[in-house]
Amino acid sequence: MELNYKTFGQGDPLIILHGLFGSLDNWQTLGKQFAEHYTVFLLDQRNHGRSPHDPEFDYAALAADLKHFLESHWVYKTHLLGHSMGGKTAMEFALHYPDMVDKLVVVDIGPKAYSGGHELIMDALLSVDLDAIDSRQAADEALQARISEYGIRQFLLKNLHRNKDGTFSWKMNLPILHQHYDQILSAIEGDDPFEGPALFIRGSRSNYIEDGDWPAILELFPRAELATIPKAGHWVHADAPELLLERVHRFLETA
């Protein structure tokens, strides 16, 4: 699968992977800042953004997409950063293609299986009658009935696309994401641990990585270190971009 991407900068490669319902656009501002030191590749994962839609959707497929992308761009070793679902893709890739990963950065997600948390958002998105939508404001009003937080609605509405005929559609493959939601929540496993350097970053206001998760993380990533970003929730890159940038850059530059 040929993934949609944008690239900036020069230097050692750095791949950045977005989370569920996201796209490479979520990381453009930080990506351009990282590009002062690295060749940054921002990717849309399959069934997201402008990348192709496909009925197969699990972390093995997402990791295979990444491997194909790297080989197609003559990149055979890279720094790898992923947030949330993208973090699980990054972990899957590092465990199965370890020779292609220099340093691994995982933002606010662990390898464990999660019980859920996106059901309200999924139901809200599925409830929007796109045939009845004639503007972004109308779509926002439709979502508002189920999602009160303005910021979350604006994040989701970045997926709204106006077609040439004036109708609207979702950029993401919403039916497939809904169908494979259990795969998105599933645990990341590997026969052998990833022995390279790894940095797990969590927001202090998020519960995605709890203290009790750390022993299991170390089993798969024995050289991992943990950083907590103050006053940040799950979307660390939106809540504290400068702190995230500084912490990641320090990790990548350390010998």
NORJODA-V274329 format. One record per pair of residues at least 4 apart in sequence whose C-alpha atoms are under 6 Angstrom apart, sorted by the first residue. I is the first residue (numbers start at 1). J is the second residue. Records with the same first field share a line. If there is no record, write none. Layout:
# NORJODA-V274329
I=J ; J
This chain:
# NORJODA-V274329
1=65
3=51
4=44 ; 50 ; 51
5=42 ; 43
6=41 ; 42
7=40 ; 41
8=35 ; 39 ; 40
9=35 ; 38 ; 39
10=38 ; 39
11=38 ; 39
12=38 ; 39
13=38 ; 39 ; 40 ; 78
14=40 ; 78 ; 79 ; 80
15=40 ; 41 ; 80
16=42 ; 81 ; 82
17=43 ; 82 ; 86
18=22 ; 23 ; 83 ; 86
19=83 ; 84 ; 85 ; 86
20=85
23=44 ; 49
24=42 ; 43 ; 44
27=31
35=39 ; 40
44=48 ; 49 ; 51
46=51 ; 52
47=52 ; 53 ; 172 ; 173
48=172
49=171 ; 172
58=183
59=63 ; 89
63=89 ; 93
68=72
70=75
71=75
76=100
77=100 ; 101
78=101 ; 102
79=101 ; 102 ; 103
80=104
81=105 ; 106
82=86 ; 87 ; 90 ; 106
83=87 ; 107
84=108 ; 109
87=106
93=97
94=98
95=190 ; 194
103=197 ; 198
104=198
105=198 ; 199 ; 200
106=200
107=200 ; 201
108=201 ; 202 ; 208
109=208 ; 209
110=209
111=187 ; 188
112=187
113=185 ; 186 ; 187
114=185
124=143 ; 146
130=168
133=138
143=147
144=148
159=170 ; 171
160=169 ; 170
161=168 ; 169 ; 170
162=166 ; 167 ; 168
163=167 ; 168
177=181
193=220 ; 221
194=221
197=223
198=224
199=224 ; 225 ; 226
200=226
201=226 ; 227 ; 228
202=228
203=228 ; 229 ; 232 ; 233 ; 234 ; 236
204=228 ; 229 ; 230 ; 231 ; 232
205=232 ; 233
206=233 ; 234
217=221
218=222
232=236 ; 239
236=240
237=241
241=245
245=249
